[in-house]
């Protein structure tokens, strides 16, 4: 039986985050350059986005390019930026067709001007999408997100816009780049690595982790369904006991 048919439509996570890992290793296994792996990953992205929209996932956040990725060889970074421009341009009509809104989080001011233009245009064109929101994490890191939130919050406190005594979790969360989004309920990581790699550090506090040995270019919608099914098999207690959940 397909994992798709076993999924409970009433228990779909509102927000799924994905660390798309293994492109370089996938290419190396095939004797190709790392960029070959990145190019081959587009099908995995398309399959995952379409599967998420089909199931009713409200937010899908893909870790596309981290702050640390700027430290990679220059030729790889430039090739990735060119691929990003091409992919955004190529996939925008599909997003529109499927009623999917595109957003981005991260220090996107660091991206090349051509990337910023394509990204801004795609986000404007898809702004009316109501089925699913696809969030690209670009030039993003969890520590950067927390630092920029703390900096802006400190400025607002100093300006008298926020009372220092009122600052709590909800207030700080409102300054993160994901403000207005629910925290991810499920994080999928490919390639078997068992770490979160500086991704959504605040937001992943109670997120279920699903790790697969598949390299990202091999990931398909059926694998996404399997991750959702695994999520639905877990008991989310948020610090409570199973007995307390049963009573409530």
JOMO-V108820 format. One record per pair of residues at least 24 apart in sequence whose C-alpha atoms are under 7 Angstrom apart, sorted by sequence separation. I is the first residue (numbers start at 1). J is the second residue. If there is no record, write none. Layout:
BEGIN
I_J + I_J
END
This chain:
BEGIN
102_126 + 190_214 + 191_215 + 101_126 + 102_127 + 190_215 + 191_216 + 100_126 + 101_127 + 149_175 + 190_216 + 101_128 + 149_176 + 101_129 + 89_118 + 100_129 + 101_130 + 85_115 + 88_118 + 92_122 + 96_126 + 99_129 + 100_130 + 103_133 + 105_135 + 108_138 + 146_176 + 88_119 + 99_130 + 100_131 + 101_132 + 102_133 + 103_134 + 104_135 + 105_136 + 106_137 + 107_138 + 108_139 + 145_176 + 99_131 + 100_132 + 101_133 + 102_134 + 103_135 + 104_136 + 105_137 + 106_138 + 107_139 + 145_177 + 206_238 + 85_118 + 100_133 + 101_134 + 102_135 + 103_136 + 104_137 + 105_138 + 106_139 + 107_140 + 81_115 + 100_134 + 104_138 + 106_140 + 105_140 + 35_76 + 15_57 + 14_57 + 15_58 + 16_59 + 17_60 + 18_61 + 19_62 + 20_63 + 13_57 + 14_58 + 15_59 + 16_60 + 17_61 + 18_62 + 19_63 + 35_79 + 12_57 + 14_59 + 15_60 + 16_61 + 17_62 + 18_63 + 186_231 + 143_198 + 142_198 + 141_198 + 142_199 + 141_199 + 142_200 + 142_201 + 64_136 + 65_137 + 66_138 + 67_139 + 105_177 + 59_132 + 60_133 + 61_134 + 62_135 + 63_136 + 64_137 + 65_138 + 66_139 + 67_140 + 58_132 + 59_133 + 60_134 + 61_135 + 62_136 + 63_137 + 64_138 + 65_139 + 66_140 + 67_141 + 57_132 + 58_133 + 59_134 + 60_135 + 61_136 + 62_137 + 65_140 + 66_141 + 61_137 + 53_131 + 53_132 + 15_182 + 17_184 + 15_183 + 16_184 + 21_189 + 22_190 + 15_184 + 16_185 + 17_186 + 18_187 + 19_188 + 20_189 + 21_190 + 22_191 + 15_185 + 16_186 + 17_187 + 18_188 + 19_189 + 20_190 + 21_191 + 51_221 + 15_186 + 16_187 + 17_188 + 18_189 + 19_190 + 13_185 + 44_216 + 48_220 + 13_186 + 44_217 + 47_220 + 48_221 + 44_218 + 47_221 + 41_216 + 44_219 + 41_217 + 44_220 + 48_224 + 40_217 + 37_217 + 26_215 + 23_215 + 22_215 + 23_216 + 21_215 + 22_216 + 23_217 + 21_216 + 20_216 + 3_222 + 4_225 + 11_232 + 3_225 + 7_229 + 3_226 + 3_229
END
